[in-house]
């Protein structure tokens, strides 16, 4: 029964970490848009009201894409943390930062066809920060009590 509860906690933590990532992305990119050399992150909002109507569909596509792209690494880390009882918040935060920044560098057109410029590095940093937020959310829900064996109290 404990294994079923831990797997359920893993799924709930993962599904809560994905919206936390997107919320953190909106906050961090909103802050970055206030910089003097900002590349115009919110210009698409001024293009057309049709963009606002299609926003829920784009958000659903983004969530599905995030689930697909993070499935294998997250399941590997989740299984390892459950099997070995790893509960460190830094493990989940740093792995999430690395995964988010790596996926940015692999998938963005800014880095696919040439060297990364300042904007690409800034965006990779913002992706990494948002990944850290999602790693913390996952740890708060499922990671702090990781382990198939029963332990008296969660580690900080």
C-alpha positions, 0 to 999 in steps of 0.5 A: 500500500505504501508503494501505491501511495508513493507512486500517487504522490509522485504523479501529483507532485509531477503534475503540480510542478508543471503548472508551477513551471509555467507560472514561474516562467510568466513571472520571470519573463515579466520581470525580464521584460522590464530590463532596458535591453529586453527583447520584447517578450510580451509583444505578441500580446499586442498583435491581436485579440485572437491571440488571447482567445487562442491562449488556453489552447496554447497553454494546453499544448505547452503543458502536453509538450512539457509532460512529453519532454520531461517524462523520462528524466523525471521518472528516472529521478523519481524512481531513483529517489524513491528507491534510495530514499533521497530527500534533499531539496537541492537534488530536486531543484538542481536536477530541475534547473539542469533539465529546464536549461538543457531543454531550452538549449536543445529546442530553441531556434536561438541556439539551434542554428548558431552560438548563443547570444545574450538573449539566449543565455538570459532565457536559458537562465529564466528557464533554469530558475523556473525549473528550480521552482518546479523542482521545489514544488515537486520536493514539497509535495512528494520529494521530502518524504521519498522512499519506499521504506517508512521513515519517521520524519521527512528530511529538510 
